[in-house]
Amino acid sequence: MIRLLHIENIAVIEKADIEFFEGLSVLTGETGAGKSIVIDALNAVAGGRTSREVVRTGAEFASVTAVFSNIETDWFENTGVERDESGDIFISRKISSDGKSVCRVNGTPVPASALRDLGAALIDIHGQNDGRKLLDEGAHLSYLDTFGGFGGQLEVYREAYKKLKDKTGEIEKLSMDESERERRIDTLRFQIGEIESAKLRAGEMEELSSRRDLLLNASKLTDAVETAFEALYGGEDSAGAVALINNAQGELEHASRFSGGLKALSERLTDLSYSAQDISDELRDFRAQLDFSPMELDELDARLDVLKRIGRKYGSEEQALEFLEQSSNELSDIEDGGNKLAKLEKELAACQKEAEKKAAELTKLRKAAALKLEQRVKDELSGLSMPGVSFLVSFGEGEAAPEQKLTSTGFDEVCFLMSANAGETPGRINRIASGGELARIMLALKNVLSSEQETGTVVFDEVDSGVSGIAAQRVGEKLATLAKQRQVLCVTHLPQIAAMAGTHFEIEKNVTGGRTYTQVTGLDYEGRKRELARLSGGENITESALNSAAEQLAAAEKFRLAIS
């Protein structure tokens, strides 16, 4: 459950601290006072999308901080974020005026996506438009799967479905018309021949380029090498460094018999003589490389032109050789297409059979779950002042039903049907349900689905849309009943719902110094009476209105005690 919520510089709320408790908490206030801003703040700490538009005018940033208690989740083990010693979860989110967002869990920065994963275990927010989502029949199957808990089975089916689609793609690639097949064969043969005739060798371009640079500068290099070699070995009229070093070493070796201190110098000259001799030998070998025929440079240029032409088409030698292998395999597949196609079609049949098997298993599970969902929703709606309602989960069966076809979700096309009145034939919700009926059906579904989930806090933002009178009373009772299982927060305009709360917050907007400020105030008993009276009668709060509010609170308290 959420215990504390701190809001700063979000829209018209400059600063607010809200302490929540177990059970049902409601937020009431005039339209536009800022009730939904509190929901937006909760959405932010749950990892929902934010934008710079939420930052209060003139402020550099907005921030939301929340503290959650008694939450069981493996999120920390999966992310490596440390748990707090208290067991509480501390979440903060800062939104800058430039739109950047920084999320922290127990002081550790985390991506918004990771916070979203954690938020799914903390808060389940149902917005004002959730009822309208029932009009989208494409979402009905996901409601059924959520109720049945079929996420694992759906994933297994989708793996089989992907294999089927991949195999279909392979067959389509091979199943080309004859003219296209011949064109592709000609193209592949030309490309293969072009690369093979080049007789590529990995690294050849770099090697030949280095040799060409060497030959282009052979004259300068020859002069330098000859001069260096002569300095080491000497010429006709002079001794080289090697001979001079050997002479010096011989003299010191002879003199070391009379002075032991010269022996070390003699040994060093011996090492120097070996080094000079090695350098001389390497210079001789390098000089030999500079001997080339006049045709070698022309041959190098011709070979490099071939490599560059191949490179422009196919990339480096390594890439061209890889392309050659791929093209050879493709050509082999096309030329042997008949045999391979037969093999693929056999594999496709096996994939089709496996996917249909998994889809049929899903359908069987869904139909069993649909019967339970129908009964659970009817029970919920009966308690929401809709006793004559019929609620059915249709699988599109019957004479006019489309032929079974595999999709990414299986065979099934599911839609919800309802009849609000006994004896009436059930029809599509998007054609016959009123606004108030949509709100109550959505609440019923949410109650049923919430009982299958582990979310700590359930939030309803104006779930009472289109509801009044006895129906509103039943909605309030349903929320109070749900609040016995988990923490419930609700934004409402109806006194029947507000009276059922254990905690009541008033959202009030005022203008001071030309700026708008919204305050969140926890109400005591007298404050609750005045607010219920306002919700019922507007500004005209009479003594009888206050007495009526007191009666509502007393009746609500009696109901809560009866279900405890």
N, C-alpha and C positions, 0 to 999 in steps of 0.2 A: 504494500500500500504506500501511497505518497503521504508524507507527514508534513513537509514544509515546501512552500513555493515562494521564491523571491523574484519579483519582476521589476526591471528597471529600464526606463526609457523605451518602452514598447508602445507605439501609437500614442494614445492619450493618457496612458498610465506612466507617470513619472517614477513612482516607486510604490511598491505594494508588497507586503508580507502576509501570506495566508497559511494558517496552520489547519491542516485537515485531520479528520479523525475517522475511525472505522464507521461502517454503515453508510447511510445515504446523506450526502451533502448537496444542497441546492444553491444556485446563484440566481438571483432575481434583480430586476432593475428595469428602468424605462428603455424602450427601444433606442439603440444607438449609444447607450451609456457605456458600453465597453465589455459586456459580458463575454462575447465571443473572443475578445482579446486574451482573456484568461485561458480559453481553449487553445488559442494560437500559441500561447506560452507553453502549455503542456505539450502541444504538438512539436514545438521546437526542442524540448529536452528529450522527447522520444525519437529524435532523429529525423523529423519531418522537414520538408523543404522550407526555406526561409528566403527572404529577399531584403534588400536595403530599405524597401518601402515601409517595413515595420519599425524602423528606427524613428524615434520621436524627433520632430522638427527642431533643429538647432543642436541636437545631441551628436556626439562623435560615434557613439555605439549604443546598442541595446544589449541587455544581458538577462538571462533566466538561469536561476539556480534551483535545484530540487533535491530533496532528500527522500529516499525510499527505504522502507524497512520490510523485513520478513519476506524477502524474495528469494526463491530457489531457482537458480539458473546455472548452466555450465558455461556461460558466456566468458567468464573470467579465465577459465582453464583454456578455452579455445583461442583467446586473444593474448594471454600473457599479462593482462592488467592485474595488478595486485588487489586483493580484497582488503577492505578496511577492517581493522581489528574489531570494531563495534558490530560488524555484520551489515551496517547500513550502506547504501549506495548513494554517493554524492555525484550529481551530474551538473555541469555548468555549460552554458553555450553563450558565446559572445558574437554578436552580429555587428560588423562595422558599417559605417555610413557608405563605404564603397562596395558593400555587398559581400565582403569576405566573412567567413564564419569559422570560429574556433570552438571545438568540442572537447570537453575533458570529463573523464570518469575517474573518480577518486584522485583527482589532481593530475592524471595522466592524459596527455593529448591523444585523441583517437579520431579516425576519419568519420565523417557523417554516416557513411554506410555501416560502419561497425556500431555506431550509436543507434542506428535504425534497427539493427538486429537485437540489441539489448532492449530498445524501447518496445519491441513486440512482446517481450515478456513482462513489461512494466505496466503499459497502458494500452487499452483498446478504445479508440476514439470513434464515436459514431456521430457524423456531422449532420447538418440540417438537410443535406441532399441525399442522404443514404436511402431514404424511402423512395426517391426517384430512381435509384439504381435497380429497384425491382422491376421497373419498366423495361430494362434491358434484359431480354431473355437469354442473351449470351452469357450472363453472369449466373443464371440459375443452376447450371451444372456445377460450377465451382462451390456454390452454397451447399449442394448435396454432398460433394466430395469432402468438404470441410466437416460437415456433420458426421459423415461416415469415417473420417480419418483415413482417407484412401491415398494420402500423399505417396506412401511407399509403393503401393500397387500401381499408381499412375506412373511413377518413375520407371518401374520395371516394364510397363507397357510401352512407354515412350522410347526406351532403349530398343525394344523389338521393332517398333515403328520406324525408327531411324535406320536400322539395318535394312528394312524393307525399302525405304526411300533411296538409300545408297545403292542398293542392288538394282533398283529400277533405273537409276541414273547411269549405271555401268552399261546396262542393256541398251538404253537409248543412245549412248555414245557409240555402241557398235552397230546399232540398227539404222544405218544411214542408207539412202538410196544409192543405186549403182553408180550414177554419174558423180555424185559427191564422193563415193568411195574411191573411184578411179582418180579423181582430182587429188584426194588426200594421199593416196599411194604415190602419185607422181611427185608431189611436193616432198614427201618424206624421203623418197629415193634420191631426189636431187640433193636435199640437205645432207643426207648420210654420205652420199658420194663426195660432196664438196669437202666435208670435214675429213673423211677417210683419206682422200687424195692429198690432203695437206700434211698427213702423217705427223700430227701434233705430238709434242712432248712437253710435259709440265715444266714451266720455268724457262723454256727455250727463248722466249722473247727477251727476257732480262739478260740471259747469257749472251745472246747474239748482239744485243745493244751495247753491252760492255765491250765485247770484242771489236765492234765497229768503232767505238770511241777510241779504243787503243790503236787501231790501225790508222785512223784519221790523224792521230798525233804521234805516229811512229817516228817521224824525222826528229822532232824535238826530244822524244823519249830516248832515241838512239844516241843522240849527242850527249845527253845527261848521263846515260848508263855507261857509255864508253869512257867519259871523263872520270866518272866515279871508279870504274873498274881499273883504269890506268893508274889512278891515285893509289889504289890498294896494291896492284900488282907491279906497277912501274912500267916504264917504257924502255926503248932501246938505249936512251942516254941517261936514264935516272932510275934509282931504286924506288920501289913502291913501299907503302906503309907496312905491308906484311913482312917484307924483307927487313925493314928498319926495326920493326918490333922484335923479329927473331934475333937480330944482331944484339939489340939491347938486352934481351932475355939471356942470351948466351954469356954476355959480359957479366951480368949480375949473378948468374948461376956460378960462374968461375970465381967471382969475388966473394961469394957467400961462404967459401971455404975459410976465408980469413975473418969474416964478420957475419955472425949468425943473423944479425938484424936485417941483412939484405935478402935472406932466403924467402921471406914473405913477399917482398917486392918482386922477386924473380917468379914466384908462383902466380902472382897477379898478371905479370906480363905474359906468362904461358896461357892463361885463360883468355887474355886479350887477343893473343895470336890466333887461338882457335876461333874466336868470334869473328875476327877480321877475315879469316879463311872461309868461314861459313858464309859471310856476307858476299865475299867474292864469288863463291860458287853459285849463290842465288842470283847474283847480278848476271853471271854468265848464262844461266838458264832463262832469265827474263829476256836477255838480249836475243836469245834464240827464238823467242815468241814473236819478236819484231821482224823476223825474216818471213816474208809472205810474197806470194806471187801477185802480180798486178790484177789478176782475175778474181782474187779472193774478196776484195771489197765489193766488186760488182755482184758476186754470188751472195754475199751477205745482204746487200741492199735488196736483191730480188727475193730472197727468203723472208726478209722482214716485211716486204710489201705483201706477201702471201699471209703472214701472220696478222698483219694489221687489217687486211680485208676480212679474214675470219673473225677477228676481234670485234670489228664494227657490227657484224651480224650476230655473233653468238657469245661475245664476251671474252674473258681470259681463256687461256688454254684449258684450265681446269673446268671452267663453265662450259666451254665448247665440247669437251669430252663427256661431260655429264649430259649435255643436250643430245649428243650422239647416242649415248646409251638409252635415254628415254625414247628417242625417235626410233631406234632399232626395235625396242620392245613394242612400241605402238604399231610399227609396220608389221611386226610378227603377229600381233594380236589381230590386226585388220585382215591380213592374208590368211590367217587361221581362224577368221571370224566365225565361220560356220560351227566349228567344233567348240570354240569358246562360248559362243552364243547359246548353244545347246546346254553347256555346263552351267552358264549363268541363269538360264531360264529354270533349270532344275533347282538351283540354289534359291532363286526368287520364289518358287513355289513353296519351298521349305520355310522361307522367311514370312511369306504370306500366311501360311498355316500357323506359324508360331505367333504372329501378331494378332491374328483372328482369335486364337486361343486365349491370349492375354486380354484382348478386348472383351471376349465373352465372359471371362472371369470377372472383369470389372463390371460388366452389365449386371451379372448375377448379384454381386455385392451391392451395387447401386439400387437395384430394385428392392432388395431386402431392407436397405437403409431408408428408401423412399417411404415404405409403409410406416416405419417408425417415425420418420420426420413428419409425415402427414398427421399422425395421431398427436405427436408432441405439439405441433403448431396449432392444431384444433383445440387442444387443451389450453394452450396459452391464450388463444383468441377468445375462448369461452370466458376466461377470466378477465378479458379486456372488453367486456360488454358486447361480444359478438357471438352469442350462443348458437345462432342458427347458421353459422358459417360452414361452408365446405371448402376444404383445401386439398388439392390433389397435385401430385407430381406426375406429369405426363411424359411418356417416352416416345411420343409421336407414333404410336402403334395403331393398327387398324387397316382397313382396306386402302385408304388413301395415303398410308405411311410410305415414305420414300424407301427405296432399296437400301439395305444396310451397306454403309460405305465407311471405310476406315478413315479417321482423321487423327489429329495429334492428341485427341482426348479419348479415342475409342470409337465405338459404334454409335454412342448415344447422343441424341439431341433432346435435351430436357427443358421443359418449361413448366412453370407453376400455373395452375388453374384455381379459380376460386368462385364461390357464390356467397354473397353476404347474407342471403335470405334463404330460409328453408324452402325446399321444393323447386328452387331455380336451378337450371342447368349450369354447372361451372363453366366459366369462360376465362379467356386470357386476362391476367391481371392488368396488363397495360391498356386494356379496352374497357374494363368495367369498374375498376377500383377507384373510389374517391380519394381525396387527399388524406382525410382522416383514416380511412381504411388502410391506405398505404403505410401511414405512420405506425398503425397498430400491428400490421403484418410484419413490418420491419422490426419493430420492438420484439414481437414474438420470436421471429427468426434469431434475432441477436441474443435473446434470452436462452434459446435452445442451443445456439452455437457456443455461447459463452460457457454453458455448463459442460461443454466438451473440451474447453481450453483452460489453460493455466494462468491466463493474464491476471495480474494482481489487482488492477484498477480499471473499471469500466466507466467511460465518460460518454454522456449523452448531451448533445448540443441541440436543444429545442426539439426533442423527440415528440413533443405534444402538438406539432403542427396539424391543424385541421381537426383537433379533438376538443370536445367540451362536455360539460354536464357529467352524467354518470360515467361516460367513457373516460373522461379525464380522471375521475375518481379511481377507476379500475387501473388506469395507467400508473397512477401514483402508488396504488397498492402493489402492483407488479414490481415497480422499482424498489419499494420497501422490502418486498420479499427477496428480490435478487440481492439486496444489500445485506441480507443475513449470511450470504455465502461469500461475498467479496465487497470491497469498497466501491461505492458508486458515486459519481459526481454528475450533476444534471443542471443544465441551464434551462430555465422554464419561465413561462409567463402565467401559468395557471396556479391559482391558490390551492386547488385540490392536490396538486403534486407537491408544491412547496410545503404544505402542512405535514406531509409524510416524512420530511427530513429530520434527521437527528441533529444536523448542523445547517445553519442558514446564513448565507452571505448576501449582503446587499451591495450592488454595484451602482455607484452614484456619480454622475458627471456634474462638475461645476466649472464656472468661468471666473478666473481671478486674474486681474491685471492684464486682461486681453488674451490670456492663455487658457486652454481647456485642460482640466485635470480630472482624472477618474480615481475614485477611492473605493477600496474594497473593505467592507466593515462586517465583522461577525455580529449577528444580532442576538440579543437576549430575548426573554419571553415577551416583554412589552414591545420590543422592536419588531419581533416576528408578527405580533398581532397587528401592528400598524401597517406592516408591509403586506400581509394577507388582505387587510381591509383595502389597501390601495389597489392591489391586484384585482379585487372584486369590484370596487366602486370608483376607482380613479382618485382624483383630488378630494372628492367629497367624502371624507372619512368621518362618519357619524358614530355616535355611541352604539347604535344598533349594529353597524358594520363591525365595530371592534368586538362586540359581544358575539357576533356570528363567527368572527375569526377565532375567538377563544373556543367556541364550540368545535370548530374545525380542528384546532390543535388538540383538543381533548379527545375527539373521535379518532384522530390519527394516532395519538399515544395509545389508546385502547387497542387499536388494530395492531400496532407494533408489539405490544405486550402479548397479544393473542398468538402471534406467529413466532415469538421468541422461544 
